[in-house]
Amino acid sequence: MRCRSIFIDERAAGRRADVFLSLRFTSISRTAFAQHIKAGLVTRTVRELKPSSILFSGDVLQIFVPGLAPTTPEPAMPEVLYEDDRILVVNKPAGMLVHPAGDKFAWGLIGVVKRARPDDKIDLVHRLDRETSGVLVMTKDRKTNVFLKQVFFEHRVEKVYMAIVRGQVPWKHQEIQAPVGLAISSDIRLRRGVNPEGRPAHTTVKTLQVMDETTLVSCQIHTGRTHQIRVHMEHVGFPLLGDKIYGQPDRIFIEYLERGINDALRTHLRFPRHALHSSSLAFPHPDGHQVTVQAPLTDDMNAVVNGASPAWLV
């Protein structure tokens, strides 16, 4: 029987098990979780678990509750691009959440990696959107995690993405400097846009290959605003291929949320995800040297670059 693993960190440590679970999964009451624990549908590795048990940092809760537990096999460990005794860098697949949220179960990359590296204190340094593929950095100890998060916060990281955009880009190079904030007029709460009241944002875009209906570009981001590349490419008139939010009327994303994917949306979007790939990261190592990690372009994006008609590639 498959279970869902919840890793207890320092923020959750000290809480009662039933209280923590009811706060983590808000659709299920504390009383219901107490019953699930007593029935053996929630357990703890190493120590016995009761509803009143105090959780410790490093504990792993195993959840077998229907609806919260997985119904499909666990994905394979992503390809390792770089690893030493302090840092682990993987090639995140498109479609995989980095860290699942909410009650509905979905496999998350962080959980998969933690189970594959049980002797390390695996933690994220940064995140990628679910549909974005490519280089993702994690650490194996807290000291390294604090160091690298500060490096990312101070923008001492060289981040280069590859994207396929709609249309034939007529220029070879462009510096896009436009503030990013909440979209000025949109019904989608998570949508960002170029907004005079937003935060400064700078993206260097280079044209790599022009196809019949699309263009492959590289995007180096000098700031780390939410959806920065997607916002900036929409702003200059070349939104990402397959993007359900940017370069589209709001109704496209709303229809996708309400009804899921259908033939009409497939025809309109022409690609199963926003075509964005984290291709290279360069950052200082806590031991003093520089690390550069690259991830090759994914098969689905390569197919378009090599002449396939932009389509839902399975």
N, C-alpha and C positions, 0 to 999 in steps of 0.2 A: 504494500500500500504506500503510495507516494505521500510525502509530507512537505509542508512549507516551512523553511527554516527562518527564524528571526534571530538576528545577532544582537545581543544586548551590549550597548556601548555605555560610556560614562554618564551620558545624559539620562539614560533610562534606569541606570543602576540605583538601587535603593527603594524602588517602587514595589508594591505588592503585585504579584503576577496577574490577578484578576483585574486590578485597576489599570495596570499598563496595557493589557490586551484590549480592554474596553475603550481606552483612549486611542489606541492604534487602529482599531477596527470599530469605527463609530456606529456601524449599523447593528452591532451585537452588544447587548447589555452586559454589565458586570456580573449580574446574576447568571445569565446564560453561560458566560465564560467559566464561572465557578463550577457549573454543572458539567461543562465540557472537560474541565481539568479532572474532576472527580471520575468522569467516565473514561479517562485515559486518552481523550482526543487531543489534549495538549500535554506534552511532556517536556522534560528538560534533560539534556545530556549531562552526565556525571552525577547530578543531584536529583533527589526525588522532588516532585513539584506538587504543591498544594495551592488552593486559591490564595491563601495568606502568605505564601512563600515570598521572601524578599529576593529580588533579582540582583545579580552581581554582574559587573562588567566582565565580558568574556563568556557569559552564559549563552547557550544556544537553545531556543525554544523550538520544538517540533510540533507543528500544527497539522492535525489530520481531519479537521472540521470540514465537512462537505461545503463547497463554495469558496472556502479559503485555501484549500489545498490544491495542488496541481492535478490535472487530469491527463497531461501529456508528458512524454519523457523529457528529462532535463537536457538542454542544449549542450553541445560539446564545449570544452574550454576553448576560448578564442585563440587564434594564432599569437604566439609570443614574439614580439618584435625586438625586445631588448629586456635583459634581466641581469641584475647583480644582487648582492646581499641586502640592498636597501630599496631598490626600485624595480618595478615590474611594469612593462609597457606592452599593451596588447593591441591587436587590430580588431576594433569593435565591428561586428556585423551590422549592416543596416537592418532595422526592424526590431532590434533588441533594446529594451530599456536599460539604462545604466543602473538606476535604482528605482524599483517599483514603488508606487504610492497608491493610496486608496485601498479599498477592500477587495476588489476583484483581483484574482490572482493573475500574475504574469511573471514569467521567468525574467530575472534581472541579472545583468552581467556581474555585479558586485557579489551576489550570492554564489554564482557559478564559480567565480575565481576563488572566493573564500573556501569553498569546499574542495577545490583543487589544490589549494595551498594552506592546509589546516594549521601548519606550524608557524605561519607568518601572521602578523597583525595587519592584514590587508585593509587599506582605506583609499578612498578616492582623493585625487588632487583636483580634478576638474570634471566636467561632464560634457557629453555630446547629446544632442537631441536624438530621440528614438530612431528617426529616419536617416540620420547622418552616420556615415561609416568612418572608419579610420583610426588614427593614432589616439590612444587613451592612456594616460599615465596614472599609475597607482603606486602606493608605497607599502613597505613591509614593517615599518615601525613608526611610532608616533613622532619622534624627533625629526625624521626625514619628512613626514607629512607636513608638519608645521613649517619646516624650511621651504618646501616646494610650494605650499599654498601662498607663502609670502612672496616668493619669486613670481608666481602667476599674478598676484594682486598688484605687484609693482610693475607689471608688463615687461619683465625681463625674459620673456619667452618669445621666440620667433615662431609664429603660427602661420602655416601656409595650407590653404584648402584648394581643392580642385572642384569646379562646378561646371555643369552643363546648363546653359541658359537658352531661353527661347530667342530665336532670331539670329541674324548674322551681325555680329559686332563689327563696326566699321573701323575701329581704332585699335592700335596695338597696346596702348598703355594709358591708364587713367588713375589719377589720385582722387578718390572720392572722400571728401571731408564734409560731412553733413550730420548734424546732431540727431541722435536717435532717442525717442521717447515713446510715450503712448500714442497710438494712431489718433489723429485729430478727429476723424469721422469714421467710426466703424462700430458695428454691433458685436464684434468679437473682442472679448476682454483681453485675451493674451496677445492680440495683434499690436505690433510696434510699427512706427513709421518715422519719417523725417519730420521732426518737430522742433521749431525754434527754441522751445523751452526744454528740450531734451538734453542729454549729456553729449559732449563732443565725441565724435566717432570718425575714425580714419581707416580706409581700406585701400590698399594698392592692388589694382586689377591689371592683369596682363592677358592678352589674347594668345591662346596656344594653337587652336585649330578651328577653322570655320567650316561647318558642314552645310548641307542644303537648307536646313530649317533651324539649326541650333549651332551653338558655339561653345567650345571647351575653353574655360578661362582658369587662371590661377588667381587666388585672392589671399593676399597677406594682410592680416588684421593687426593693426597697431594698438587698438583698444578692444575691449571685450564686452561690448554691449549685447544685450539679448537679441538674437536673430539678426545680428549686424549685417552679415553678408546678404541675407535674403532681403533685408530692408534696402540696403544700398543698391543692389542690382535691380530691384524693382524701381528705385528712384531714378536710375539712369536709363530706364526703359527696356531692361533685359532681365526679367524675372527668371528664377530657376525653373527648369523643366520639372514637371511633376509636383510643384508646390501647391498645396491645397489652400493656403492662406494668402500668400503674396502673389501679386499679378493676377488676382481673381476677384470677382465680386464676392461679397460676404456670403451670398446664398450658397456658393459652392461648398465652403467649409461647413456651413450650418446643415446643408443637405447630407454631407458626409457623416457628421456626428449623429444626425437623427435616423438615417436610413442605412448607413454603411455604404460600401462601394457598390456601384451598379454599372450597367453598360454605358449609360449616358456619361457618367463621371469618368469612366475609363477612356472614352473617346475624347472627352474634353481635356483631361489631364495628360494623357499620352505616356505616362510613366508612373510606376507604382509608388514612387516616393520622391521627395525633393532631391534632386541630383547633386548632392553635396558630400564631399569626402575629405576628411582631415588627412592630408598627404604627408605633412612633415611638421615635426616639432623639434626645436633646438632650445635647450635650457641648461643652466649651470647645475652641476651635481654638487651635493653637500660636501663631497670630498675634495672639490676644487676644480675639477676638469669640466669640460663642456660635453654634453650629450646631444647627439642629433639622431632622430629616429624617423624613418620613412615607411610609408605603407603604399604598396602599388595600387593603382586604380582598380576598382572593383569590376567584376565581370559584367554586371548590368550596365554600368557607365561605359565600359570599354566597347560593348556591343554597339552603342550609339555612335561613339567616336569612329568605330571601324565601318560605319555605313549602314547599320541596321536601322530600319524605320523606328523612330521613337514609339515604343509600344509597351504594353504590360508584359515584361519578360519574366517568365516563370523559371 
